[in-house]
Amino acid sequence: MTVLIAIVLLVIALPLAAIALAGPEEVISDTAVSAEGVQGGAFEVTDYDLTAVVGKDHSYTVEEKISVNIPDQLQSIEFAIPSGNFRIGEIEVENVRYEAKTASEASKIVISDTEKLTKGAHVYTIKYKIREYRDHDSSKDMFYFNVLLPEWKQPIGKVAINVSFPEDFPFDDMQCYAGQFGVQDATNKIKFKAKDSKHTVSIKGELIPENFGITLKAQLPDGYWENALDGSWSITAITLMMTGLSLILLIMWIIGGRDPRVKREKVTRPIEGLTPVELGYIFNSEVRTRDVLNLLLQFAQKGYLTISEYEPKRYKLIRGKAPVNEERMYRNAFKILFEDVYKNRALSMDKIGPRVEKIRAAITDDVAAGFTTSESLPFTPLSRAFRAVGAVLLGLTLGFSAMFSYYYDYRTPNYVEALLIAIAGAAASMLLCKAIDGRDSSTIESGRYGELLGAIIFALPVLYTVFRVVKNTGKPYEALPMIIASAVAGFFIVIMRARGKENAVLVNKVRRLRQFISHPTPKEVLENHLADSDYYYDMMLYALAFGAEEAWAISFLTLDVPEPEWYSDDIEGHAFSNLRVAPTTIDYARDLRSFIRTFDN
């Protein structure tokens, strides 16, 4: 529990730490001050005085004194404050109760102090600090400061603006633009002076109309601004998150995700205590339809039923003796299969499929009863929880990476995109795990297709995130480490599956058995065949489960393998049409495979 809490706290801390690197202020727009009376009608702006100090770190410390004349009592006044691709903070209105509402557009300060909204003259002093981001233009730096916006909605009696600059600020390209809605002032309402000796710019004007803007602009040598806010922290955050994710998953795997070590040994005969019907359960805790069909073949091999193929891919099961001395699971399965069929009578094709499903539902608990101890679990609860947490962590890391990449260029993140990437990343991880988990209990062909499809699905959200990061940052070198880190994370999530000790031993034996059936050695095949005449068919049940029935059958082509009395090819004229006088082991292997696939599909 302590480990899980620590992991959750770390997940929360990673994005918060990354955001903290960018600074605590709100991101808002580049507009200057405008004012609007609310629930009180018009008011007069007599003076607009602005003083600003430009810092070497491309910051502007601003103080605005706005003098107004209120003809009637007002309930509130709103003043717009800057918003745009920079950060603003340290907002303050002296000796007035106010509320700052910051947003990507139309940020404002709302003054609702009734004592400061009475009829008569008032002066509101607003202070704030703007911090510009470092630009990515390698040819020059820019100074661009709106000291009065064209969005100003009131005529102004007098304007006095004073801006102080660092001692080394070059005034060669200092320009001032003024006018309504960006149109150059043709009436010379303002006077502009740039004093290089005092490192200041002053602007004065009278009878300024509404929607009149004033902008200072200068082109500077590249690298003039020092220690400006830098969006490259986002790349550092992405790198740290991807690296941290791999380390966290490694620690989780060491703590509770590793399979116990077991001794490997060669297996050439059916595993004692493990029937073909249990093959699916030891890997994935489920009984599948193909496992029940293997059980029917086992019934046939023991003489409890006979399989007759009377038309191509049309079968009937002929009831034989009842499995009186077998375990309850086998007796129940036989009873369900032939519940209304007498001995030596046939169960028709249309009834086989539904009854196979009934058997699967009925024997699942019986099969599970043999795997109830913690040592026999195919998936320990801790490793299952760690795998789910790992998938969520990967999804969140991809989502945050995509989100943080927008900060590199000082843009508002696409939160919906980040959420969808996180969901897709987590889901794709679990799908990949499911595909690889099913490898041992699937046929070789279907297992490979499943793994390939799972890998493709897993790659999609990863590659999209990489594309988004590279596109937003313009840093293609970020692609390779992100792909490697995602692959490492996916690897740890997949192997985050610890089995109980007994289950691990059993799985190891099954894997060795599968390897032997897929690549049988003539010596072991001959020795076991001579020792047991039923060896071929006993192992065929496992070969069918593994999808290696033809590889197994080929090894017995030259050996004396008796024809199965429990399977008959009763298709009229079939032997003649295929020119088969005596079916081979490969023929029967294909017949049994067809029987399994017909009902499994």
N, C-alpha and C positions, 0 to 999 in steps of 0.2 A: 504494500500500500504506500509506504514511504517513497519507493522508487517511482510509482505512478504519479504521486503528487509532485515530486521533483521534476518529472518530465513535463507535466502540464504547466508548471510554473516556468520552465525553460521555454516552452512553446510560446507562452504569453510574453516572456521577457525579450525574445529575439526581435520581434517586430517593434516593440516599444523602444528597445535600445537603438534600433536603426532609425526610428523616427526622431529620437532624441538627438542623434547626430546632426539633424537638420536644423535644430534650434527650436525653442519653445513657442515662438510667435505664430500667429495665424497667417495663412497665406491669403492675401487679398489684393485688390486691383490698383492700377496706377491712375487714380483720379485725385484732384485736389478738393478743396472744401467748397460745398454749396450749402445753402440754408433754406429751410422751408418751414413756415409756421403751420401748426396743426391746431384745429378747433379754435382758432383765434383770428383768422384772416391774415391780411398782409401786415408786414412790419418793415421798417426802414433800416437798411444797413448803412450806417454813417461812415464807418472806418473798417478797413481790412488791413491789419498789420501782420506781416509774416516775417519771422527771422528763422534762418536755417543755417546749420553748420554742417558742411560736407566733410566727411571723414575719409581718411586714406583707404579705409576698408570698403569704400563705396557705400557709405551710410549717410543718411540725412537726419539730423536731429532738429525737429521742427517745433516751433511755438507759434501759434496763431492767436491773435487777439482780435475778436470780432465784436465791434461796437454796434449795437442795434437800438432802435427807438421803437418801443411797443405802444401802439395807440390804445389798446384795450388788453385786459387780462387774458393771458393765454394759459392753456393747460399743459402744452409741451411744444418744444421746438426740436427739429431734427437738423443735424449737420452731417453732410456726407464726408466720409474720411477715405483716404486712399485705399485702393484695392487693385490687384493685378499680379503680374509675375515678379513679385518681391514679397518680403515679409515685413509686417508692421507690428510693433509692440510698444510697451511702456506707455500705453494710452492713459491719459489723465485729463480731467477737466477740473480746474482749480475751484475749490469752495462751492461746488455745485453737485447736487445729486443727479447722477446720469447713468445711462446704460449703454454699453458699447455692443453693437451687433455687427459682427464681422462675417463676411461672405465673399464668394468669388466675384460677385457683382453687387453694387449698391450697398456697400458697407456704410454704417452710419452711427452717430452718437445721438441718443435721444435724451434731451434734458426735460425732466418733468418736475423739477423743484419749483413749486408754486411761488415761493418767496423770491425766486429769481426770474419770474415770468410776469411780474406785475407791470402795470402801466408806467411808462417812462423809459429812461435810458439805462442800458445794462451793457456790461462788457464780459464776454465769455472767453476764457483763456484755455485753449486746447493744446495739449502737448502729445507728441508721439515720435517714434523713431522708425524710419524706413531703412531696411537693409536690402540692397540690390544683390542679385545673384551674379556670379562670375559668368561672363559670356564665353561662348566657344569659338569666337572669331579670332583667328590667330594673326590677323593683319592689323587690328586696331582695338582700342577700348573706346567706350562711348560714355559721355555724360548727357543724361536726358532727364530733366526735372520739370514737371508741371507745377508751377507755383500758384497758378490760378486756372481752373478748368473752364472750358466753354459751357459746361453744364450748370454754371452758377446762375441761379434763377432770380436773383434780385439785383437791381441797379446798386452800385456802390458809390458813396460820396467820395471817399478818398482811398487810394491804395498805396501802401508803403511796404516794399519787399526788400529785405537785406539778406544776402547769402554770403557766408564766409567759406573760403576754400583753404586747403593745405598750402603751405608755403611754396611747394614745388609745382603747383598746379599750372599748366600752360594755358594762357588766355588767348593764344594766337587765333584759335578757331571758335572762340566764344560767340554765340549768336543768340538773339532773342526774337521770338516770334510772338505776335499778339494780334488778336482780332476776334471777331464773332464767328463761332463754329469753324475755327481753323483758317478763316480768311484773313490775310495780312491787314493790319491796321493802316488805313489810309488817312485817318484824321489825326494821327499822332497824339492819341490820348495819353500815352505813357512816355516817360523819359527813362532811358536805359543807360547806365554807366558801369563799365568794368574797370576797376582800379587794381591794376596788377601789383602796384607797390603795397597796397593794403590787403591784397588777396581777397577782394570783395566784389560783389555785384549788387548794385542798388537799382530799384525800379520804383518810380513814383508815377501817380496818375490821378486824375479827378474826373468825376462824372462818368464813371465806367458803366456802360450799359449791361443789361443782363446777357447771359450766354457769351461772355467775353473771356477768352482764355489767354494765358501767358505761359510760354514755355522757354526754358533755357536749354541750349544744346551745344555740345562741343565734341569734336573728334580728338581723341588722345592717343598717344603712342601705346602700342600693345604692351601689356604688363604694367601699366601705370597703377591700376588698382591692386592693392595687396590684401590678402586674407579676406577677400569677399566671400559671401556665402557660396558654397560650391556643391553642385548637385552630384559630383562624382562620388560622394559618400554612398549613393545608392548602389554603385557597383561593388563597393566594399561590403555593404550590407548583404547583397546577394551572394557574394563569395563566401562570407562568413556563415550565412544560413545554410548554403549547400554543403559546405565542409562540416559544419556543426551537425547537420542532419545525419551524415554518414557516421560521425563519431557516436552520436546518441544511439543509432541503430546497432552499431558494433557493441556498445555497452549493454544494450538490452539483450542482444543475442547471447553474449557471454553470461549474463545473469540468468536468463530463463528460456533461451531459444535454441539451445544446442541439443542435438540428438545424443543420447548416451553412446559411448563407444562399445562396440560389440566385435567379437572375433569373427572373422570371415572364414567360412568353410565351404568346400565344394558340395553341392547337392545334386544328386542324379536320380533320386526316387521321390515319389510323393511325400510331402511333409507330414509326419505323424501328428495327429491331432488337429490338422487343418484340412477341411473339405473344400472343394471348389466353390461351394455356395458362400463361403466365408471370405473369399478373396477380396471382394469389394469392401467388406466391412473393416478389415484390418488396416486398410489404407485411408478410407474416407468416412468411416462410421455410417455406412448405408448399404442396404441390400438392393442390388439392381436387378432389373428384369433379366439381363443376361446371366446373372448368378443363378436365378431360379431355373432358367433353361438348361444350365449346366447340371442342376440338380435332377432335372428330368432325364438327361443323358445318363446320369449316375444310376437312377432308377432302372433305366433300360439295361445298363450293363449288369446290374444285379438281378435281372430277371423279373422286375416288378411291372414292366410294361414293354411293349414292342412298338417301334416306330415304322409306319408304312407310308411311303411317298407314292400315292396313287395317280397323281398328275404333277407336272412340273411345279414345284413349290406349293404343293397341296398335300397336307399330311393328315393322318389320323393316328391316334394313340390307342393301342389295344391293351386292355387291362390284363395284368398277369397276377401273380400271387401277391398278397398283401405283406408289407414290411413289418411283421409282428415283432421281431426282436430288435428293431432299430430304435433310435432315440425318438423322443416325443415329437421333435421337429419334423422328422421324416414321416412319422405316422400321420401327423396332422396335414402335412402337405399332400400325401397320397390320398387321404380322405377327401380333401377339398377337390383334388383333381378328378377323382372318380366317384363323387358323392352319389350319383344316380346311374352309374354304369356297372353292370355285372361283369364277372370274370369272363375273359375271352371275348368281350364285346368292345366295340370301338367308340372312342370319344371323337366327335366330329370336329372338323377344322374350325368352324365358327365359334365353338365353345372353348377351344384351347386358350386363346389369348386372354379373355376375361378371367379365366380361372388361374392363369399364371399370375395375373395381377393380384388376385385374392390371396394366393399363396405367398406372394412377396409381402403383402401387408400382414399376413398372419404369422410368418416366421421371423419377421424382423426382431421382435422382442426376444424370441428364442436365441437368435444369433447374438444379439446384444448381451444376453445374459452371460455369455462366455467371455465378455470383455468389460466387466464391471469394476475390476480393481484398478487402482491408480497405475499399477505397473503395466497393465494391458491396454491403457488408453492410447489411441492413435494420435491424440492431440492433447497435450496437457493444458489445463485452463489458463495458466500463466502465459504460455507461449501463444495461445490463441488470442489472449488480450493484448500481448505485446505486438502481435502481427497487425491487429486492428489499429492500435495506436500508431504503429509505424506507417501504415497506409494513410492515416489521417495526417500525420506529420509531413509525409511527402507531398500530399495534396496542398496543405497549407504553405509549405515552402515554395512550391511552384506558383501558387496564387500570389504570395507576398513578393516573390521575385518579379512577376509581371507587373504588380502594382508599383513597386519601388522603381522600376525602370522609367516610369513616367517622371519621377522626381529629377532624374538626371537633366532633363531639359525644362524643368520647372513647370511642368504641366499637371493639371488635375488628373489623378489616377482614374482609370476605368474600374470602378469597384465591382460592377456586375461581371465584367470579364474575369477579374481576379477570383470571384466566387465560383464562377463556372469552371475555371481551370482547377481550383482546389477540389471541387466535387469530382470532376472528370479524372484528376490524378489519383485520388483515393480509390474511386471505383475501378479504374484501370489496373491499379495495383492488386486489388482483390481478385479481379478476373484472371490476371496472370498467375496468381497463386493457385486459383482453382484449376486452371489448365495444367499447371505443372504437378499439382497434387494428384491429378487424375492420370498421370503418365503411367504409374506402376500398375494401375488396375484397368488400363485401356489396352486396346490392341496397339501394336507398334505404329501402324499407319495413322489411326485416329489420334494417338498420343502426339505424334509429330505435328499433325495439322492443328491440333488444339494448342500446342505450345507456340507454333508460328503465329496463329491468329492472336493469341494472348499477348505475344511480344509486340505485334503490330499495334494492337489497341493501346498497350502500355506506352508505346513510343509517341502516339499522337499528341497527348497533352504536353509531354516533355518537349517535343520538337516545336509545338506552337509557342510554348513559353520561351524557348531559346530564340525563336524567330522574333517574338515581341521584344525581348530584351535587346537583341542586336539591332532591331529597327529603331527602338527608342533611344538607345545610347550611341549607336554608330560604332560600337566596339565589337567587331567580329571575333576577336580573340577570346571573348567571353563564352562563345558557343561550345568549344571543346571541353573546358573544365565543367561546364554545366551538364553536358551530356554524360561525361565520365561520372560526376557525382550522382546524377540521377540513376545511372546504371548500377553503381555501387549500392545506392539506397534500395533499388529494386531487388538486387541480389540478396541483401540482408533480409528484406521483407519476405522473400520467397523461402529462404532457408530458416526463417523464424518459426520453426515447427519442431518442437521437442516431443518425442514419443516416450511412453513408458518403457521401462527396461525390457519387459517381456515382449511388448509389441515391437520394439526395435530389433530384438533377436529374431522374431518371426518374420519381420519385413526383410531383414538381411537374408534369411533363408529363401524367401520367395524370390528375391532379386537374383540370387545365385541359381535358383531353379529356372527362372525365366531365361537367364543367360545360357544355361545348359541346353534348354529346349530349343532356343533360337540357333545355337551353334553346337549341336551334339557331337561328341567325339565317338568314332566307331568302336573303340575298345570298350568304353562304359556301356554303350548301347547294346553291344553283343553280349557282354557279361550279364547285364540285367535281364535281357530278353531270354537268355538260356535259363536263368534262375526263376523267371516268372513268365508264364505264357500270356498273362493278362497285362503285362508291363506296357505294351504299346497303347492299349486303350485306357489304362489307368492314367497314363501321362497325357493322353490326348485331351482329356477334360481340361487340364491346365493349359495345354497348348492352344486350345480354342479360346480360353480366357485371355491369353496373351496375344492372340492374333498370329501365332507362329505354327499353325497346324501343318502347313505345307512343308516348312523346313523340317518339322518332326517326321512327317510321313516319308520324305525323301530318304531319310536314313534307314528306313525299313523296306525299301523296294526289293532288295535282294534277300531279305530274311523271310522265313516261313511264318507269316502272320495269318491266323485264321480269320475267315470272314466273320463279321459280327452277326450272330444269330438274331440279335435284337433290333437290327435295322434291315429293312427290305425295300428294294427298288421295284415297285409293282406297276410302273408306268408301262402301258401296253406297247410292245415293240421297241422299248428303249434300248435294250441290249443290242439289237440288230442295227438300229439307226446309228448307234455310236460305235459299232463294230467292236464291242467289248465282250469277249468271251468270259474273262475272269477279271473283275474289278481289282485295281491295285490299291495300295494303301493311300495313294494320293487321291484316287477317286472317292474313297470313303471319307477322307479328310474334307474334301470339297463338299460332299453331301451333308456332312455334319455341320460344316460352316454355313451352308445354305439354310439348314434347319434353324440354326441359331439366329441368323440375320433376318429370316422371314418374320419371326415373331418379335424380335427385338426392335425391328423398324416399325 
